[in-house]
Amino acid sequence: MLPKVFHNGFVVGAIGASAVAVWFLVVDLVGGRPFATPALLGSAVFWGVRDPTDVQITYAAVVGYTMLHAVAFFAVGVIAAAFACMVERFPSTLFLIVVFFAVFEFGFYVLVALMAQPLLGALAWWSVALGNLIAAGGMGYYLWQAHPRIRESLALHPLGDIADGE
């Protein structure tokens, strides 16, 4: 069971990290500044830059933040995969995934606010939310496909009910 959780967690994390990275690459390309978002966040995390005008798009900032981003998503992926295994065995715990997603989203905004408050204006909230929604959709779809017993169980008990309405 544990190897399956880590395998699925790695795949789910890679899907989420890639989805967000590609989304922000597209956003940055449309804005005319490729890699501006990871440079912005990397500069804030590693060098304490607080003014968006001080951010320079450097290899160190982009790669450093990308590595941090990937590790964070792999951790989230393992947690999500563990939850999926739990929901597969106990369908009534599906609400935990919804709560986990909400806490993850909120936690990201709090982390960014604590580390880079002045830079928040440079990151449009709708863009961050949409990137995370795309990532969550891809991650959830993979887990949905990897755990067919969740679908079967929810088909029998759509609201997580168990036998005889208990």
MARBA-3410 file (N, C-alpha, C, O; in Angstrom, 1 decimal):
166
0.8,-1.2,0.0,0.0,0.0,0.0,0.9,1.3,0.0,0.6,2.2,-0.7 ~ 1.9,1.3,0.8,2.8,2.5,0.9,3.5,2.8,-0.4,3.6,3.9,-0.8 ~ 4.0,1.7,-1.1,4.6,2.1,-2.4,3.6,2.7,-3.4,4.0,3.6,-4.2 ~ 2.4,2.2,-3.4,1.3,2.8,-4.2,1.1,4.3,-3.9,0.9,5.1,-4.8 ~ 1.1,4.6,-2.6,0.8,5.9,-2.2,2.0,6.8,-2.7,1.7,7.9,-3.2
3.2,6.4,-2.5,4.4,7.2,-2.9,4.4,7.3,-4.5,4.7,8.4,-5.0 ~ 4.1,6.2,-5.2,4.1,6.3,-6.6,3.0,7.3,-7.1,3.3,8.2,-7.9 ~ 1.8,7.1,-6.6,0.7,8.0,-7.0,1.0,9.4,-6.6,0.7,10.3,-7.3 ~ 1.6,9.5,-5.4,1.9,10.9,-4.9,2.9,11.6,-5.8,2.8,12.8,-6.0 ~ 3.9,10.8,-6.2,4.9,11.4,-7.1,4.2,11.8,-8.4,4.5,12.9,-8.9
3.4,11.0,-9.0,2.7,11.3,-10.3,1.8,12.5,-10.1,1.8,13.4,-10.9 ~ 1.0,12.4,-9.0,0.1,13.5,-8.8,0.8,14.8,-8.5,0.4,15.9,-9.0 ~ 1.9,14.8,-7.8,2.7,16.0,-7.6,3.3,16.5,-8.8,3.3,17.8,-9.1 ~ 3.8,15.6,-9.7,4.3,16.1,-11.0,3.2,16.7,-11.9,3.5,17.7,-12.6 ~ 2.0,16.1,-11.8,0.9,16.7,-12.6,0.6,18.1,-12.1,0.5,19.0,-12.9
0.5,18.3,-10.8,0.1,19.6,-10.2,1.2,20.6,-10.5,0.9,21.7,-10.9 ~ 2.5,20.2,-10.2,3.6,21.2,-10.4,3.7,21.6,-11.8,3.9,22.7,-12.1 ~ 3.6,20.6,-12.7,3.7,20.9,-14.2,2.5,21.8,-14.6,2.7,22.7,-15.4 ~ 1.3,21.5,-14.2,0.2,22.3,-14.6,0.3,23.8,-14.2,0.1,24.7,-15.0 ~ 0.8,24.0,-12.9,0.9,25.4,-12.4,2.1,26.0,-13.2,2.0,27.2,-13.6
3.2,25.3,-13.4,4.4,25.9,-14.1,4.0,26.3,-15.5,4.4,27.4,-16.0 ~ 3.3,25.4,-16.2,2.9,25.7,-17.6,1.9,26.9,-17.6,2.0,27.7,-18.5 ~ 1.0,26.9,-16.7,0.0,28.0,-16.6,0.7,29.3,-16.5,0.4,30.3,-17.2 ~ 1.7,29.4,-15.5,2.4,30.7,-15.3,3.3,31.0,-16.4,3.6,32.2,-16.7 ~ 3.9,30.0,-17.1,4.7,30.3,-18.3,3.8,30.9,-19.3,4.3,31.9,-20.0
2.6,30.4,-19.6,1.7,31.0,-20.5,1.3,32.4,-20.1,1.4,33.3,-20.9 ~ 1.0,32.6,-18.9,0.6,33.9,-18.4,1.8,34.9,-18.6,1.6,36.0,-19.0 ~ 3.0,34.4,-18.2,4.2,35.3,-18.3,4.5,35.6,-19.8,4.9,36.7,-20.1 ~ 4.3,34.6,-20.7,4.6,34.8,-22.1,3.6,35.8,-22.7,4.0,36.7,-23.4 ~ 2.3,35.7,-22.3,1.3,36.7,-22.8,1.7,38.1,-22.2,1.4,39.0,-22.9
2.2,38.1,-21.0,2.6,39.4,-20.4,3.9,40.0,-21.0,4.3,41.1,-20.6 ~ 4.6,39.2,-21.8,5.8,39.6,-22.4,7.0,39.5,-21.5,8.1,40.0,-21.8 ~ 6.9,38.7,-20.4,8.1,38.5,-19.5,8.1,37.0,-19.1,7.7,36.6,-18.0 ~ 8.7,36.2,-20.0,8.8,34.8,-19.7,9.5,34.5,-18.4,10.6,35.1,-18.1 ~ 9.0,33.6,-17.6,9.6,33.2,-16.3,9.6,34.3,-15.2,10.3,34.2,-14.2
8.7,35.3,-15.4,8.6,36.4,-14.4,8.1,35.9,-13.1,8.5,36.3,-12.0 ~ 7.1,35.0,-13.1,6.4,34.5,-11.9,7.4,33.7,-11.0,7.5,34.0,-9.8 ~ 8.1,32.7,-11.5,9.0,32.0,-10.7,10.2,32.9,-10.2,10.7,32.7,-9.1 ~ 10.6,33.8,-11.1,11.7,34.8,-10.7,11.2,35.6,-9.5,11.9,35.9,-8.6 ~ 10.0,36.1,-9.6,9.4,36.9,-8.6,9.3,36.2,-7.2,9.7,36.7,-6.2
8.7,35.0,-7.3,8.6,34.2,-6.1,10.0,33.7,-5.5,10.2,33.7,-4.3 ~ 10.8,33.3,-6.4,12.2,32.9,-6.0,13.0,34.0,-5.4,13.7,33.8,-4.4 ~ 12.9,35.2,-6.0,13.5,36.4,-5.4,13.0,36.7,-4.0,13.8,37.1,-3.1 ~ 11.7,36.5,-3.8,11.1,36.8,-2.5,11.6,35.7,-1.5,11.9,36.1,-0.4 ~ 11.5,34.5,-1.9,11.8,33.4,-1.0,13.3,33.3,-0.6,13.7,33.2,0.6
14.2,33.4,-1.6,15.6,33.2,-1.4,16.4,34.5,-1.1,17.4,34.4,-0.3 ~ 16.0,35.6,-1.5,16.7,36.8,-1.4,16.0,37.9,-0.6,16.5,39.0,-0.4 ~ 14.7,37.7,-0.3,13.9,38.6,0.5,13.5,39.9,-0.3,13.2,40.9,0.3 ~ 13.5,39.8,-1.6,13.1,40.9,-2.4,11.6,41.2,-2.2,10.8,40.3,-2.2 ~ 11.3,42.5,-1.9,9.9,42.8,-1.6,9.3,43.8,-2.6,8.1,44.0,-2.6
10.1,44.4,-3.5,9.7,45.3,-4.5,9.7,44.7,-5.8,10.8,44.3,-6.3 ~ 8.5,44.6,-6.5,8.5,43.9,-7.8,9.5,44.6,-8.8,9.9,43.9,-9.8 ~ 9.8,45.8,-8.7,10.7,46.5,-9.6,12.1,46.0,-9.4,13.0,46.2,-10.3 ~ 12.4,45.4,-8.3,13.8,44.9,-8.0,14.0,43.5,-8.5,15.1,43.0,-8.5 ~ 12.9,42.9,-9.0,13.0,41.5,-9.4,13.7,41.4,-10.8,13.3,42.1,-11.7
14.7,40.6,-10.8,15.4,40.3,-12.1,15.2,38.8,-12.4,15.2,37.9,-11.5 ~ 14.9,38.5,-13.7,14.7,37.1,-14.1,16.1,36.5,-14.2,16.8,36.7,-15.2 ~ 16.4,35.7,-13.2,17.7,35.0,-13.2,17.5,33.5,-13.2,16.5,33.0,-12.7 ~ 18.5,32.8,-13.7,18.5,31.3,-13.6,18.4,30.8,-12.2,17.6,29.9,-11.9 ~ 19.1,31.4,-11.3,19.1,31.0,-9.9,17.7,31.1,-9.3,17.2,30.2,-8.6
17.1,32.3,-9.5,15.7,32.5,-8.9,14.7,31.5,-9.5,13.9,31.0,-8.8 ~ 14.7,31.4,-10.9,13.7,30.5,-11.6,13.9,29.1,-11.2,13.0,28.4,-10.8 ~ 15.2,28.6,-11.3,15.4,27.2,-11.0,15.2,26.9,-9.5,14.6,25.8,-9.2 ~ 15.7,27.7,-8.7,15.5,27.6,-7.2,14.1,27.5,-6.8,13.7,26.6,-6.1 ~ 13.3,28.4,-7.3,11.9,28.4,-7.0,11.2,27.2,-7.6,10.3,26.6,-7.0
11.6,26.8,-8.8,10.9,25.7,-9.5,11.2,24.4,-8.7,10.3,23.6,-8.6 ~ 12.4,24.3,-8.2,12.7,23.1,-7.3,11.9,23.1,-6.0,11.3,22.0,-5.7 ~ 11.8,24.2,-5.4,11.0,24.3,-4.2,9.5,24.0,-4.5,8.8,23.3,-3.7 ~ 9.0,24.5,-5.6,7.7,24.3,-6.1,7.4,22.8,-6.3,6.4,22.3,-5.9 ~ 8.3,22.2,-7.0,8.2,20.7,-7.2,8.2,19.9,-5.9,7.3,19.0,-5.8
9.0,20.2,-5.0,9.1,19.5,-3.8,7.8,19.7,-3.0,7.2,18.7,-2.4 ~ 7.3,20.9,-3.0,6.0,21.2,-2.3,4.9,20.4,-2.9,4.0,19.8,-2.2 ~ 4.8,20.4,-4.2,3.8,19.6,-4.9,3.9,18.1,-4.7,2.9,17.4,-4.7 ~ 5.1,17.6,-4.6,5.3,16.2,-4.4,4.8,15.8,-3.0,4.1,14.8,-2.8 ~ 5.0,16.7,-2.0,4.5,16.5,-0.7,3.0,16.5,-0.7,2.3,15.6,-0.1
2.4,17.5,-1.4,1.0,17.6,-1.5,0.4,16.3,-2.2,-0.6,15.8,-1.8 ~ 1.1,15.9,-3.2,0.7,14.7,-4.0,0.6,13.5,-3.1,-0.3,12.7,-3.2 ~ 1.7,13.3,-2.3,1.7,12.1,-1.4,0.5,12.2,-0.4,-0.1,11.2,-0.1 ~ 0.2,13.3,0.1,-0.9,13.5,1.1,-2.2,13.2,0.3,-3.1,12.5,0.9 ~ -2.4,13.8,-0.9,-3.6,13.5,-1.6,-3.7,12.0,-2.0,-4.8,11.5,-1.9
-2.6,11.4,-2.3,-2.7,10.0,-2.7,-3.1,9.1,-1.4,-3.8,8.2,-1.5 ~ -2.5,9.5,-0.3,-2.9,8.8,1.0,-4.4,9.0,1.2,-5.1,8.1,1.6 ~ -4.9,10.2,1.1,-6.3,10.5,1.2,-7.2,9.6,0.3,-8.2,9.1,0.6 ~ -6.7,9.5,-1.0,-7.4,8.7,-2.0,-7.5,7.3,-1.5,-8.5,6.6,-1.7 ~ -6.4,6.7,-1.0,-6.4,5.4,-0.5,-7.4,5.2,0.6,-8.1,4.2,0.8
-7.5,6.2,1.5,-8.4,6.2,2.6,-9.8,6.3,2.2,-10.7,5.5,2.7 ~ -10.1,7.1,1.2,-11.5,7.3,0.7,-11.9,6.0,0.0,-13.0,5.6,0.0 ~ -10.9,5.3,-0.7,-11.2,4.1,-1.4,-11.7,3.0,-0.3,-12.6,2.2,-0.6 ~ -11.1,3.0,0.8,-11.5,2.1,1.9,-12.7,2.6,2.7,-13.6,1.8,3.1 ~ -12.8,3.9,2.9,-13.8,4.5,3.7,-14.4,5.7,3.0,-14.0,6.8,3.2
-15.4,5.5,2.1,-15.9,6.5,1.2,-16.5,7.8,2.0,-16.5,8.9,1.4 ~ -16.9,7.6,3.2,-17.5,8.7,3.9,-16.4,9.8,4.3,-16.7,10.8,4.7 ~ -15.1,9.4,4.1,-14.1,10.4,4.4,-13.7,11.3,3.2,-12.8,12.1,3.2 ~ -14.5,11.3,2.1,-14.3,12.1,0.9,-14.2,13.6,1.3,-13.5,14.3,0.7 ~ -15.0,14.0,2.3,-14.9,15.4,2.7,-13.5,15.8,3.0,-13.2,17.0,2.9
-12.7,14.9,3.5,-11.3,15.3,3.9,-10.5,15.9,2.7,-9.7,16.8,2.9 ~ -10.8,15.3,1.5,-10.1,15.8,0.3,-10.5,17.2,0.0,-9.7,18.1,-0.3 ~ -11.8,17.5,0.2,-12.3,18.9,-0.1,-11.7,19.8,0.9,-11.3,20.9,0.6 ~ -11.7,19.4,2.2,-11.1,20.3,3.3,-9.6,20.4,3.0,-9.1,21.6,3.1 ~ -8.9,19.4,2.6,-7.5,19.5,2.3,-7.2,20.5,1.2,-6.3,21.3,1.3
-8.0,20.4,0.2,-7.8,21.3,-1.0,-8.0,22.8,-0.5,-7.2,23.7,-0.8 ~ -9.1,23.0,0.3,-9.3,24.4,0.8,-8.2,24.9,1.7,-7.8,26.0,1.5 ~ -7.7,24.0,2.6,-6.6,24.4,3.4,-5.3,24.6,2.6,-4.6,25.6,2.9 ~ -5.1,23.8,1.6,-3.9,24.0,0.8,-4.0,25.3,0.1,-3.0,26.1,0.0 ~ -5.1,25.7,-0.5,-5.3,26.9,-1.2,-5.1,28.1,-0.3,-4.3,29.0,-0.5
-5.7,28.1,0.9,-5.6,29.1,1.9,-4.2,29.2,2.3,-3.6,30.3,2.5 ~ -3.6,28.1,2.6,-2.2,28.1,3.1,-1.2,28.7,2.1,-0.3,29.4,2.5 ~ -1.4,28.5,0.8,-0.6,29.1,-0.2,-0.7,30.6,-0.2,0.3,31.3,-0.2 ~ -1.9,31.1,-0.1,-2.1,32.5,0.0,-1.5,33.1,1.2,-0.9,34.2,1.2 ~ -1.6,32.5,2.4,-1.0,32.9,3.6,0.5,32.9,3.5,1.2,33.9,3.9
1.1,31.9,2.9,2.5,31.8,2.8,3.1,32.9,1.9,4.0,33.5,2.2 ~ 2.4,33.1,0.8,2.8,34.2,-0.1,2.7,35.6,0.6,3.5,36.4,0.5 ~ 1.6,35.7,1.3,1.4,37.0,2.0,2.4,37.2,3.1,2.9,38.3,3.3 ~ 2.8,36.2,3.8,3.9,36.3,4.8,5.2,36.6,4.2,6.0,37.4,4.7 ~ 5.5,35.9,3.1,6.9,36.0,2.5,7.0,37.2,1.5,8.1,37.7,1.3
5.9,37.5,0.9,6.1,38.5,-0.2,4.9,39.5,-0.3,4.4,39.7,-1.4 ~ 4.5,40.0,0.9,3.3,40.9,0.9,3.4,42.0,-0.2,2.4,42.1,-0.9 ~ 4.4,42.7,-0.4,4.4,43.8,-1.4,4.4,43.2,-2.8,4.0,44.0,-3.8 ~ 4.7,42.0,-3.0,4.7,41.4,-4.3,3.4,40.8,-4.7,3.2,40.5,-5.9 ~ 2.4,40.8,-3.8,1.1,40.2,-4.1,0.4,41.0,-5.3,-0.3,40.3,-6.0
0.6,42.2,-5.4,0.0,43.0,-6.5,0.5,42.5,-7.8,-0.2,42.6,-8.8 ~ 1.8,42.1,-7.9,2.4,41.6,-9.1,1.8,40.2,-9.5,1.8,39.9,-10.7 ~ 1.3,39.5,-8.6,0.6,38.2,-8.9,-0.9,38.4,-8.8,-1.4,38.5,-7.7 ~ -1.6,38.4,-9.9,-3.0,38.6,-9.9,-3.6,37.4,-9.1,-3.3,36.2,-9.5 ~ -4.5,37.6,-8.2,-5.1,36.5,-7.4,-5.9,35.6,-8.3,-5.9,34.4,-8.1
-6.5,36.1,-9.4,-7.3,35.2,-10.2,-6.4,34.3,-11.0,-6.8,33.1,-11.3 ~ -5.2,34.7,-11.3,-4.3,33.9,-12.0,-3.7,32.8,-11.2,-3.6,31.6,-11.6 ~ -3.4,33.1,-9.9,-3.0,32.1,-9.0,-4.1,31.1,-8.7,-3.9,29.8,-8.7 ~ -5.3,31.6,-8.5,-6.4,30.7,-8.2,-6.7,29.8,-9.4,-7.0,28.6,-9.3 ~ -6.7,30.3,-10.6,-6.9,29.5,-11.8,-5.8,28.5,-12.0,-6.1,27.3,-12.4
-4.6,28.9,-11.8,-3.5,27.9,-11.9,-3.6,26.7,-11.0,-3.4,25.6,-11.3 ~ -4.0,27.1,-9.7,-4.2,26.0,-8.7,-5.4,25.2,-9.0,-5.4,24.0,-8.7 ~ -6.4,25.8,-9.6,-7.6,25.0,-10.0,-7.3,24.0,-11.1,-7.8,22.9,-11.1 ~ -6.5,24.5,-12.1,-6.1,23.6,-13.1,-5.3,22.4,-12.6,-5.5,21.3,-13.0 ~ -4.4,22.7,-11.7,-3.5,21.7,-11.1,-4.4,20.7,-10.3,-4.2,19.5,-10.4
-5.3,21.2,-9.5,-6.2,20.4,-8.7,-7.0,19.5,-9.6,-7.3,18.3,-9.3 ~ -7.5,20.0,-10.7,-8.3,19.2,-11.6,-7.5,18.1,-12.2,-8.0,16.9,-12.3 ~ -6.3,18.4,-12.6,-5.4,17.3,-13.2,-5.1,16.3,-12.1,-5.1,15.1,-12.4 ~ -4.7,16.7,-10.9,-4.4,15.8,-9.8,-5.6,14.9,-9.5,-5.4,13.7,-9.3 ~ -6.7,15.6,-9.3,-7.9,14.8,-9.0,-8.3,13.8,-10.0,-8.7,12.7,-9.7
-8.2,14.2,-11.3,-8.5,13.3,-12.4,-7.6,12.1,-12.3,-8.1,10.9,-12.5 ~ -6.4,12.3,-12.1,-5.4,11.1,-12.1,-5.8,10.2,-10.9,-5.9,9.0,-11.1 ~ -6.1,10.8,-9.7,-6.5,9.9,-8.6,-7.8,9.2,-8.8,-8.0,8.1,-8.4 ~ -8.7,9.9,-9.5,-10.0,9.3,-9.8,-9.8,8.1,-10.7,-10.5,7.1,-10.5 ~ -8.9,8.2,-11.7,-8.6,7.1,-12.6,-7.8,6.0,-11.9,-8.0,4.8,-12.1
-7.0,6.4,-11.0,-6.1,5.4,-10.3,-6.8,4.6,-9.2,-6.3,3.6,-8.7 ~ -8.0,5.1,-8.8,-8.7,4.5,-7.7,-10.2,4.2,-8.1,-11.1,4.9,-7.7 ~ -10.4,3.2,-8.9,-11.7,3.0,-9.5,-12.7,2.6,-8.4,-13.9,2.7,-8.5 ~ -12.2,2.0,-7.2,-13.2,1.7,-6.2,-13.8,2.9,-5.6,-14.9,2.8,-5.0 ~ -13.2,4.1,-5.7,-13.9,5.3,-5.2,-15.1,5.5,-6.0,-16.2,5.8,-5.5
-15.0,5.4,-7.3,-16.2,5.6,-8.2,-17.2,4.6,-7.9,-18.4,5.0,-7.8 ~ -16.9,3.4,-7.8,-17.8,2.3,-7.5,-18.6,2.6,-6.2,-19.8,2.4,-6.1 ~ -17.8,2.9,-5.2,-18.4,3.2,-3.9,-19.3,4.4,-3.9,-20.4,4.3,-3.3 ~ -18.9,5.4,-4.6,-19.7,6.6,-4.6,-21.0,6.4,-5.5,-22.0,7.1,-5.3 ~ -20.9,5.5,-6.5,-22.1,5.2,-7.3,-23.1,4.5,-6.4,-24.3,4.7,-6.5
-22.7,3.6,-5.5,-23.6,3.0,-4.5,-24.1,3.9,-3.4,-25.2,3.8,-3.0 ~ -23.2,4.8,-2.9,-23.5,5.6,-1.8,-23.1,7.0,-2.2,-22.0,7.5,-1.7 ~ -23.8,7.8,-3.0,-23.4,9.1,-3.5,-23.0,10.1,-2.4,-22.1,10.9,-2.7 ~ -23.6,10.1,-1.3,-23.2,11.0,-0.3,-22.4,10.5,0.8,-22.2,11.0,1.9 ~ -21.8,9.3,0.5,-20.9,8.6,1.5,-21.7,7.9,2.6,-21.1,7.4,3.6
-23.0,7.7,2.3,-23.8,6.9,3.3,-23.4,5.5,3.3,-22.8,5.0,2.3 ~ -23.5,4.9,4.4,-23.3,3.4,4.5,-24.6,2.7,4.5,-25.7,3.3,4.5 ~ -24.6,1.4,4.6,-25.8,0.6,4.5,-26.9,1.1,5.5,-26.6,1.5,6.6 ~ -28.1,1.1,5.1,-29.3,1.4,5.9,-29.3,2.8,6.4,-29.8,3.1,7.5 ~ -28.6,3.7,5.7,-28.6,5.1,6.1,-27.9,5.5,7.3,-28.1,6.6,7.9
-27.0,4.6,7.8,-26.2,4.9,9.0,-25.3,6.0,8.8,-24.5,6.4,9.7
END
